[in-house]
């Protein structure tokens, strides 16, 4: 089943939503979530980090905040296959 | 073989998951190996240890290597792992986790009786529609159109209100303050009124636009739709052969090009990072919005929201076209980018969350206005105050005879074929390289000097001023409330509802009409296309240099400028040929 998940993600070769994956493989969303976490733990998938933790050092003039850039819209969490 | 088969299950006791014959055989082999070393056997249950070794558990490896016979056991496990890899073509830990899930699945199927099938949630039903490959993109575009209609309609009365406050009471108070210190009529007053108040005030008028946009985006973000928008955008880009994860920097680019450039580092391949970095400047950053709104309100007052929406859309279309061409001729071959996206459930946005999102972004802009934009205003004022002819003095100079006017005048012929070849416009575009909103600041300063600030010379009356400010604020709020139904095409008031153009708007319109020999609208649209496409601000270029290197930064500098010039030329000259504008 885990291999099927990886194969399905790979076969899609783009983005696929968890709901689509759950439907295609006929796996309950909660089970799929657990499987994804297992795959992450095994190092087969990784959580992508799109957070820009802070503005570029001394170069971003838009603000002087140390928190994540407020202009970055919150994007969905994505998991990529580790090659 | 028959003997091996029997070996597979010889050591199973009580309850245990069946991992299948091949794995069970290796488990027994390892159990036998473990039993040769009492120090290991006494410490760990042999089946558990065998499973952990096949799962390549680092912690177990570490602990085992310190024990007598540990290294030999690990070596035996390595042989088992290689054997299993040969059989399954996959790592044993994946196969074992797979078997465990299969076993759980089977157990659930046999033991759980469902009285009714799993219900599809409302969120799933909405998603089937919203993320549909045919409906998703048009729906996303339609929502974005509504966002820009909302932004321009709702903010228009407040723009006028802030403009009237800044050019009226605030300027009067500034002048009075300067006079108190005995510096009335001096260069200090000019710096305060023509530099800081005109420059920073010019851009502060557009804060309501940003608040309205950030408010609309916060609603979309907090409701969970924005994640779907990103998903739809990603699929669209994929259709056109662009890298799937390029959507992340590109979506961030709508806020600010700087973090978008840094976000390119999330792409694994350098080729994809460069390609995406080159496409980021096509996305209209928030700093360009005041310029769009100013010009759309002047030249397209009845369709300003639609014009702004089209500018954003043209940016996306240009990015797609450039991406396809660059992929085909420069960055051939696309590395696969498979990934799974977790879309959050839809939820009702809370007022607190919306406010926090909106305020964080607006305050970031206000900080910029009080630092970078103020510095830019002072520098432009300084350049506008330095005379290049001997007959005039510092801070008392005809704008076109100032250092800024003279240098801008040298550049302006480049823009003549584009319909905006006057020194004020070319000067604004050059100063816009420090930040796109500085274009508005510069226009406010250069045209402001020509206009002269029309302030009431009568005695300063603070109470009266505050009363006028409050009264005009209430009027603006009323107009804003009345404007909301207009987004849906409902006209609830019969009278003329368009806001009166400010003096700055009038003089910009006159200058564009004269610079283009009567084709004001066409020249304005050509100017907007130039602003959309030309070289990003220096901070974004610094970020690009850091992420992609000098070579690609220069490609952006000259490539974007050349493309902007060409596109504006096509718009203006093509439009004239077709008899538009």
Interface residues (C-beta under 8 A of the other chain):
Chain A: X1 X2 X3 X6 X9 X10 X11 X12 X13 X14 X15 X16 X17 X18 X19 X21 X28 X31 X35 X36 X38 X42 X44 X45 X48 X49 X50 X52 X55 X56 X59 X60 X61 X62 X63 X64 X65 X69 X70 X71 X72 X73 X74 X75 X76 X77 X78 X79 X80 X81 X83
Chain B: X90 X93 X94 X95 X97 X98 X101 X102 X104 X105 X118 X124 X127 X131 X217 X221 X226 X227 X230 X231 X234 X235 X238 X244 X245 X248 X251 X252 X254 X255 X256 X258 X259 X262 X263 X266 X268 X286 X336 X337 X338 X339 X340 X341 X342 X343 X344 X357 X360 X361 X363 X364 X365 X367 X368 X371 X372 X435 X539 X542 X543 X546
